Amino acid sequence: MFYSFFNTLIKGYLKFRHGRIQSIYTEPVDLQNEVFKELIINLKQTEYGKIYGAHSILTVKDFKNKLPLVNYENIFPLIERMMAGEENVLWPGKVNWFAKSSGTTNDRSKYIPITDDNLFENHVAASWDAMSILYSNQPDAKIFDKKNLIMGGSLCHVGDKLITGDVSAILLDRMPAVGRPFYSPDFETALLSDWELKIEKMASQCGKDDIVMFAGVPTWTIVLFKRILQLTGKKNMREVWPNVKTYFHGGVGFDPYIEQFKTFFPDDDLDYYEVYNASEGYFAVQDRVNEKGMLLLLDNAVYYEFIPLENIDDTDPVTLSINEVAINMDYCIVISTSSGLWRYKPGDVVRFVTISPYRIIVTGRTKHFINVFGEEVMVSNTDRALKETCAKCGGKVNDYTVAPIYMEDDKKGGHQWLVEFDEYPESLDHFTKLLDETLRCINSDYDAKRFKDLALQNLKLDTAPLGTFSKWLKSKGKVGGQSKIPRLSNDRKYIEELQAFIQQNN
């Protein structure tokens, strides 16, 4: 009875809060201008702001002229100082929380500052915005009447005050006590770092709860579902959770998982919402069920700029403000946030599908990558893994490409490598095993997905006859140094065409 009453209260609040969403629809430029002004006030109180003359920034034009565009490698030394306890470096005050994620070229993980302003004005605020959209679309929702499942990460305490971990874990750990009864599993389980134990305990608990909403990366969600069905003996997840209505997903493309989710929920009575929620910020949420495109959240302490993709390699590319973008064009997103990221390029490429309001889809990365299972493996990771493996096992690699092996039925996902050797190693089996181990050491997200083969199996390595890659390109009329097969792909197009070409020519 109390939970039903609480849900009614929250429903009323969310109806009121949905006015923020209406403002995003009708006043996007004004909202971004207000965000810009608030951020500049804080920039002026930092060492970074003093270095670049923030005291004289009055306009967006001044801001763009004075502050450089940066990526993680550029500001890594400043973040290291913040993690060592220095104050007022990129944001006023001292920062004790840092979101850990993969995707950087200079280290196994990257650490994004999570200031209190960033936590509450962005991540928490956007979470409430997502709930207000959900209740607007689904007035009979019972998020705060039943139980909700969130696949969170884990935290690591470094010294007395410094805490690092997945941004999802930070949000869970800092959630007020009043919100915790509505979530499953218990928070101790949710924050476990041992994924094998976490999945086992979650399956035991969550399989008994009346779940109405769940959220998380599809990879681990599927692993959890399979274990719950094993424990319960049910045919599908609808038999386990008869009242579940909503799934929030993000981080990887969902298309490869749609058919699998239909087997878990065969009645199609499940609404899917995509979110653009990264360590750097919660940027967008899908506001229309069954229609692609996420509403860009313009009032959540993030100021946006956009670089046309064709200009991404320019020395000093021109950036566009929100009112200057066009639909069906690809842009590299640039953010300035209340975590102290100033004109920062997270590496994502977005495309506007509407501009009234501003809705986006994430179309890729500025660098080749593979992220079908949330592993965020970059070309720099695979290049380095190959180099180190060859140094230990012998062999010389001429070219390679990597594609996903999708999860199907009871099969686990993984990576398939097609490698063209100039000189073969003594043992391909040993080479393959060491390559997988090396990649796990290099990339923490891949390592997490490979943990005890719970989500991803050991990589599969196939070989191509010497000269295959260049001959295949030539057959396509693509010759010269600029014609290359992508090293990493999020689909199987290239690897399957190459395999067919090998069969036809051998």
For each residue, the residues with C-beta under 8 A, 3 or more apart:
1: 4 5
2: 5 6
3: 6 7 144 145 146 181 182
4: 1 7 8 145
5: 1 2 8 9
6: 2 3 9 10 144 145
7: 3 4 10 11 142 143 144 145
8: 4 5 11 12
9: 5 6 12 13
10: 6 7 13 14 131 143 144
11: 7 8 14 15 135 139 141 144
12: 8 9 15 16
13: 9 10 16 17
14: 10 11 17 18 128 131 132 135 136
15: 11 12 18 132 135 136
16: 12 13 19
17: 13 14 20 128 129 132
18: 14 15 21 22 132 133 135 136
19: 16 22 23
20: 17 23 24 129 132 299
21: 18 24 25 129 132 133 136 287 295
22: 18 19 25 26
23: 19 20 26 27 31 299
24: 20 21 27 28 31 295 296 297 298 299 357 358
25: 21 22 28 356 357
26: 22 23
27: 23 24 30 31
28: 24 25 31 32 298 322 323 357 358
29: 32 33 322 323
30: 27 33 34
31: 23 24 27 28 34 35 298 299
32: 28 29 35 36 298 303 304 321 322
33: 29 30 36 37
34: 30 31 37 38 299
35: 31 32 38 39 298 299 300 301 302 303
36: 32 33 39 40 60 63 303 336
37: 33 34 40 41
38: 34 35 41 42 301
39: 35 36 42 43 301 303 336 337 338
40: 36 37 43 44 54 57 63
41: 37 38 44 45
42: 38 39 45 46 91 92 117 338
43: 39 40 46 48 49 54 57 342
44: 40 41 49 54 55 57
45: 41 42 49 88 92
46: 42 43 49 50 54 88 89 90 91 92 340
47: 50 51 88 89 90
48: 43 51 52 54 78 89 90 340 342
49: 43 44 45 46 52 54 55
50: 46 47 53 54 55
51: 47 48
52: 48 49 66 67 68
53: 50 56 57 66
54: 40 43 44 46 48 49 50 57 66 67
55: 44 49 50
56: 53 62 66
57: 40 43 44 53 54 62 63 66
58: 62
59: 62 63
60: 36 63 64 321
61: 64 65
62: 56 57 58 59 65 66
63: 36 40 57 59 60 66 67 343
64: 60 61 67 305 319 343
65: 61 62
66: 52 53 54 56 57 62 63
67: 52 54 63 64 342 343
68: 52 74 343
69: 307 316 317 319 334 343 345
70: 74 75 342 343 344 345
71: 74 75 344 345 347
72: 75 76 104 106 110 344
73: 76 104 105 106
74: 68 70 71
75: 70 71 72 78 79 90 341 344
76: 72 73 79 80 104 106 107 110
77: 80 81
78: 48 75 81 82 89 90
79: 75 76 82 83 90 98 111 112 113
80: 76 77 83 84
81: 77 78 84 86 89
82: 78 79 85 86 89 90 94 95 98 113 340
83: 79 80 98 111 158 162
84: 80 81
85: 82 94 161 162
86: 81 82 89 94
87: 92 93 94
88: 45 46 47 91 92 93
89: 46 47 48 78 81 82 86 340
90: 46 47 48 75 78 79 82 113 339 340 341 342
91: 42 46 88 95 113 115 117 338 339 340
92: 42 45 46 87 88
93: 87 88 115
94: 82 85 86 87
95: 82 91 98 113 114 115 340
96: 161 162 163
97: 113 114 115 119 163 164 170
98: 79 82 83 95 111 112 113 114 162 163 164
99: 111 112 113 114 164 165 166 167 170 279
100: 109 110 111 156 164 165 166 279 444
101: 109 110 112 166 167 278 279 376 445
102: 108 109 110 375 376 443 444 445 446
103: 110 347 369 376 378 445
104: 72 73 76 107 109 110
105: 73 378 380
106: 72 73 76
107: 76 104 110
108: 102 441 442 443 444
109: 100 101 102 104 444
110: 72 76 100 101 102 103 104 107 279
111: 79 83 98 99 100 164
112: 79 98 99 101 167 279 280 339 341
113: 79 82 90 91 95 97 98 99 118 339 340 341
114: 95 97 98 99 118 119 123 167 170 339
115: 91 93 95 97 118 119 338 339 340
116: 119 120
117: 42 91 120 121 301 338 339
118: 113 114 115 121 122 123 281 301 337 338 339
119: 97 114 115 116 122 123 124 170 171 174
120: 116 117 123 124 125
121: 117 118 124 125 300 301 338
122: 118 119 125 126 281 282 300 301 302 337 338 339
123: 114 118 119 120 126 127 167 171 277 281 282
124: 119 120 121 127 128 171
125: 120 121 122 128 129 282 300 301
126: 122 123 129 130 277 282 283 285 297 300
127: 123 124 130 131 171 282
128: 14 17 124 125 131 132
129: 17 20 21 125 126 132 133 285 297 300
130: 126 127 133 134 248 273 275 285
131: 10 14 127 128 134 135 143
132: 14 15 17 18 20 21 128 129 135 136
133: 18 21 129 130 136 137 273 285 286 287 295
134: 130 131 137 138 141 143 213 246 273
135: 11 14 15 18 131 132 138 139 141 143
136: 14 15 18 21 132 133 139
137: 133 134 271 287 288 289
138: 134 135 141 245 246 271
139: 11 135 136
140:
141: 11 134 135 138 212 213 245 246
142: 7 145 146 212 243
143: 7 10 131 134 135 146 148 182 212 213 246
144: 3 6 7 10 11 182
145: 3 4 6 7 142 212
146: 3 142 143 182 210 211 212 243
147: 182 183 184 206 209 210 211 212
148: 143 182 183 184 211 212 213 214 215
149: 183 184 185 202 206 209 211 213 214 215 216
150: 168 172 183 190 214 215 216
151: 168 214 215 216 217 220 221 224
152: 166 168 169 171 172 190 191
153: 165 166 167 168 169 191
154: 165 166 169 191 192 193
155: 163 164 165 166 169 170 173 191
156: 100 163 164 165 193
157: 162 163
158: 83 162 163 164
159: 162
160:
161: 85 96
162: 83 85 96 98 157 158 159
163: 96 97 98 155 156 157 158 170
164: 97 98 99 100 111 155 156 158
165: 99 100 153 154 155 156 169 170 173
166: 99 100 101 152 153 154 155 169 170 279
167: 99 101 112 114 123 153 170 171 277 278 279
168: 150 151 152 153 171 172
169: 152 153 154 155 165 166 172 173 191
170: 97 99 114 119 155 163 165 166 167 173 174
171: 119 123 124 127 152 167 168 174 175
172: 150 152 168 169 175 183 187 190 191
173: 155 165 169 170 187 191
174: 119 170 171
175: 171 172 179 180 183 187
176: 179 180
177: 180
178: 181
179: 175 176 182 183
180: 175 176 177 183 187
181: 3 178
182: 3 143 144 146 147 148 179
183: 147 148 149 150 172 175 179 180 187 190
184: 147 148 149 205 206 209 211
185: 149 189 190 201 202 205 206
186: 189 190 205
187: 172 173 175 180 183 190 191
188: 191 192
189: 185 186 192 198 201 202 205
190: 150 152 172 183 185 186 187 198 202
191: 152 153 154 155 169 172 173 187 188
192: 154 188 189 195 197 198 201
193: 154 156 198
194: 197 198
195: 192 198 199 220 448 451 452 454
196: 199 200 451 452 454
197: 192 194 200 201
198: 189 190 192 193 194 195 201 202
199: 195 196 202 203 220 223 224 227 454
200: 196 197 203 204 227
201: 185 189 192 197 198 204 205
202: 149 185 189 190 198 199 205 206 224
203: 199 200 206 207 224 227 228 230 231
204: 200 201 207 208 231
205: 184 185 186 189 201 202 208 209
206: 147 149 184 185 202 203 209 211 224 228
207: 203 204 228 231 232 240
208: 204 205
209: 147 149 184 205 206
210: 146 147 241 243
211: 146 147 148 149 184 206 214 241 243 244
212: 141 142 143 145 146 147 148 241 243 244 245 246
213: 134 141 143 148 149 244 245 246 247 248
214: 148 149 150 151 211 221 244 246 247 248
215: 148 149 150 151 247 248 249
216: 149 150 151 220 221 249
217: 151 220 221 249 250 251 252 373 374
218: 221 222 249 252 254 257 261 373 374
219: 222 223 252 373 374 407 413 449 455 456
220: 151 195 199 216 217 223 224 374 455
221: 151 214 216 217 218 224 225 249
222: 218 219 225 226 257 260 264 407 455
223: 199 219 220 226 227 454 455
224: 151 199 202 203 206 220 221 227 228
225: 221 222 228 229 237 264
226: 222 223 229 230 410
227: 199 200 203 223 224 230 231
228: 203 206 207 224 225 231 232 234 237 240
229: 225 226 232 233 234 235 236 237 240
230: 203 226 227 233
231: 203 204 207 227 228
232: 207 228 229 239 240
233: 229 230
234: 228 229 237 239 240
235: 229 239
236: 229 239 240 263 264 265 266
237: 225 228 229 234 240 241 244 264 265
238: 241 242 244 264 265 266 267 269
239: 232 234 235 236 242
240: 207 228 229 232 234 236 237
241: 210 211 212 237 238 244
242: 238 239
243: 142 146 210 211 212
244: 211 212 213 214 237 238 241 247 265 270
245: 138 141 212 213 269 270 271
246: 134 138 141 143 212 213 214 270 271 273
247: 213 214 215 244 261 270 271 272 273
248: 130 213 214 215 273 274 275
249: 215 216 217 218 221 254 272 273 274 275
250: 217 274 275 276 277
251: 217 277 278 371 374
252: 217 218 219 371 372 373 374
253: 256 371 372 490
254: 218 249 257 258 272 274
255: 258
256: 253 372 404 406 407
257: 218 222 254 260 261 407
258: 254 255 261 262
259: 262 263
260: 222 257 263 264 407 408
261: 218 247 257 258 264 265 270 272
262: 258 259 265 266 268
263: 236 259 260 266
264: 222 225 236 237 238 260 261
265: 236 237 238 244 261 262 268 269 270
266: 236 238 262 263
267: 238 270
268: 262 265
269: 238 245 265
270: 244 245 246 247 261 265 267
271: 137 138 245 246 247 289 290
272: 247 249 254 261 286 289 290
273: 130 133 134 246 247 248 249 285 286 289
274: 248 249 250 254 285 286 292 294
275: 130 248 249 250 282 284 285 286 294
276: 250 282 283 284 285 294 360 362
277: 123 126 167 250 251 281 282 283
278: 101 167 251 281 282 283 346 348
279: 99 100 101 110 112 166 167
280: 112 335 337 339 341 344 346
281: 118 122 123 277 278 300 302 335 337 339
282: 122 123 125 126 127 275 276 277 278 285 297 300
283: 126 276 277 278 294 296 297 302 333 335
284: 275 276 294 295 296 297 359 360
285: 126 129 130 133 273 274 275 276 282 294 295 297
286: 133 272 273 274 275 289 291 292 293 294 295
287: 21 133 137 294 295 359
288: 137 291 293
289: 137 271 272 273 286
290: 271 272
291: 286 288
292: 274 286 353 361
293: 286 288 353 354 359 360 361
294: 274 275 276 283 284 285 286 287 359 360 361
295: 21 24 133 284 285 286 287 357 358 359
296: 24 283 284 304 322 357 358 359 360
297: 24 126 129 282 283 284 285 300 302
298: 24 28 31 32 35 304 322 358
299: 20 23 24 31 34 35
300: 35 121 122 125 126 129 281 282 297
301: 35 38 39 117 118 121 122 125 337 338
302: 35 122 281 283 297 335 336 337 338
303: 32 35 36 39 335 336 337
304: 32 296 298 321 322 333 334 335
305: 64 319 320 321 333 334 335 336 343
306: 319 320 321 322 324 325 331 332 333 334 350
307: 69 311 312 317 318 319 320 331 332 334 345
308: 311 312 317 320 329 330 331 332
309: 312 329 330 331 332 349 366
310:
311: 307 308 314 317 318
312: 307 308 309 317 332 366
313:
314: 311 317 318
315:
316: 69
317: 69 307 308 311 312 314
318: 307 311 314
319: 64 69 305 306 307 334 343
320: 305 306 307 308 324 325 331
321: 32 60 304 305 306 324
322: 28 29 32 296 298 304 306 325 358
323: 28 29
324: 306 320 321
325: 306 320 322 329 331 352 355 358
326: 329 352 355
327: 351 352 353 354 355
328: 351 352 353
329: 308 309 325 326 351 352
330: 308 309 349 350 351 363
331: 306 307 308 309 320 325 349 350 351 352
332: 306 307 308 309 312 345 347 348 349 366
333: 283 304 305 306 345 346 348 349 350
334: 69 304 305 306 307 319 343 344 345
335: 280 281 283 302 303 304 305 341 344 346
336: 36 39 302 303 305 341 342 343 344
337: 39 118 122 280 281 301 302 303 340 341 344
338: 39 42 91 115 117 118 121 122 301 302
339: 90 91 112 113 114 115 117 118 122 280 281
340: 46 48 82 89 90 91 95 113 115 337
341: 75 90 112 113 280 335 336 337 344
342: 43 48 67 70 90 336
343: 63 64 67 68 69 70 305 319 334 336
344: 70 71 72 75 280 334 335 336 337 341
345: 69 70 71 307 332 333 334 366
346: 278 280 333 335
347: 71 103 332 365 366 367
348: 278 332 333 362 364 365 366
349: 309 330 331 332 333 362 363 364 365 366
350: 306 330 331 333 360 361 362 363
351: 327 328 329 330 331 360 361 363
352: 325 326 327 328 329 331 355 358 359 360
353: 292 293 327 328 359 360 361
354: 293 327 357 358 359
355: 325 326 327 352 358
356: 25
357: 24 25 28 295 296 354
358: 24 28 295 296 298 322 325 352 354 355
359: 284 287 293 294 295 296 352 353 354
360: 276 284 293 294 296 350 351 352 353
361: 292 293 294 350 351 353
362: 276 348 349 350
363: 330 349 350 351
364: 348 349 369 490
365: 347 348 349 368 369 371
366: 309 312 332 345 347 348 349
367: 347 378 379 380
368: 365 378 379 486 487 488 489
369: 103 364 365 376 377 378 379 488 490
370: 375 377 402 403 404 415 488 489 490
371: 251 252 253 365 374 375 376 377 490
372: 252 253 256 375 404 406 413 490
373: 217 218 219 252 404 413 449 455 456
374: 217 218 219 220 251 252 371 445 449
375: 102 370 371 372 443 445 446 449 456
376: 101 102 103 369 371 443 445 446
377: 369 370 371 381 382 402 415 439 443 445 446 488
378: 103 105 367 368 369 381 382 443 488
379: 367 368 369 382 383 487 488
380: 105 367 383 384
381: 377 378 384 385 439 442 443 446
382: 377 378 379 385 386 400 402 439 487 488
383: 379 380 386 387 487
384: 380 381 387 388 442
385: 381 382 388 389 435 438 439 442
386: 382 383 389 390 397 400 435
387: 383 384 390 391
388: 384 385 391 392 438
389: 385 386 392 393 395 431 434 435 438
390: 386 387 393 394 395 396 397 425
391: 387 388
392: 388 389 434
393: 389 390 425 426 427 430 431 434
394: 390 423 425 426
395: 389 390 421 423 424 425 431
396: 390 421 422 423
397: 386 390 400 419 420 421 422
398: 420 421 422 466 469
399: 419 420 469 485
400: 382 386 397 417 418 419 420 487
401: 417 418 469 485 486 487 488 489 494 495 498
402: 370 377 382 415 416 417 418 487 488 489 495
403: 370 415 416 418 489 491 492 494 495 496
404: 256 370 372 373 413 414 415 416 489 490 491 492
405: 411 413 414 415 416 457 460
406: 256 372 413 492
407: 219 222 256 257 260 411 412 413
408: 260 411
409:
410: 226
411: 405 407 408
412: 407 453 455 456 457
413: 219 372 373 404 405 406 407 455 456 457
414: 404 405 456 457 458 459 460
415: 370 377 402 403 404 405 456 459 460
416: 402 403 404 405 459 460 461 462 492 495
417: 400 401 402 435 459 460 461 462
418: 400 401 402 403 462 463 464 495 498 499
419: 397 399 400 461 462 463 464
420: 397 398 399 400 463 464 465 466 467 468 469
421: 395 396 397 398 424 425 463 466
422: 396 397 398 466
423: 394 395 396
424: 395 421 428 463
425: 390 393 394 395 421 428 430 431
426: 393 394 430
427: 393 430 431
428: 424 425 431 432 461 463
429: 432 433
430: 393 425 426 427 433 434
431: 389 393 395 425 427 428 434 435 461
432: 428 429 435 436 458 459 460 461
433: 429 430 436 437 458
434: 389 392 393 430 431 437 438
435: 385 386 389 417 431 432 438 439 459 461
436: 432 433 439 440 450 458 459
437: 433 434 440 441
438: 385 388 389 434 435 441 442
439: 377 381 382 385 435 436 442 443 446 459
440: 436 437 443 446 447 450
441: 108 437 438 447
442: 108 381 384 385 438 439 446
443: 102 108 375 376 377 378 381 439 440 446 447
444: 100 102 108 109 447 448
445: 101 102 103 374 375 376 377 448 449
446: 102 375 376 377 381 439 440 442 443 449 450 456
447: 440 441 443 444 450 451
448: 195 444 445 451
449: 219 373 374 375 445 446 454 455 456
450: 436 440 446 447 453 455 456 458
451: 195 196 447 448 454 455
452: 195 196
453: 412 450 456 457 458
454: 195 196 199 223 449 451
455: 219 220 222 223 373 412 413 449 450 451
456: 219 373 375 412 413 414 415 446 449 450 453
457: 405 412 413 414 453 460
458: 414 432 433 436 450 453
459: 414 415 416 417 432 435 436 439
460: 405 414 415 416 417 432 457
461: 416 417 419 428 431 432 435
462: 416 417 418 419 499
463: 418 419 420 421 424 428
464: 418 419 420 468 469 498 502
465: 420 468 502 506
466: 398 420 421 422
467: 420 470 471
468: 420 464 465 471 472 498 501 502
469: 398 399 401 420 464 472 473 485 498
470: 467 473 474
471: 467 468 474 475 501 505
472: 468 469 475 476 485 497 498 501
473: 469 470 476 478 479 483 484 485
474: 470 471 477 478 479
475: 471 472 501
476: 472 473
477: 474
478: 473 474 483
479: 473 474 483
480: 483
481:
482:
483: 473 478 479 480
484: 473
485: 399 401 469 472 473 494 498
486: 368 401 489 494
487: 368 379 382 383 400 401 402
488: 368 369 370 377 378 379 382 401 402
489: 368 370 401 402 403 404 486 492 493 494 495
490: 253 364 369 370 371 372 404
491: 403 404
492: 403 404 406 416 489 495 496
493: 489 496 497
494: 401 403 485 486 489 497 498
495: 401 402 403 416 418 489 492 498 499
496: 403 492 493 499 500
497: 472 493 494 500 501
498: 401 418 464 468 469 472 485 494 495 501 502
499: 418 462 495 496 502 503
500: 496 497 503 504
501: 468 471 472 475 497 498 504 505
502: 464 465 468 498 499 505 506
503: 499 500 506
504: 500 501
505: 471 501 502
506: 465 502 503
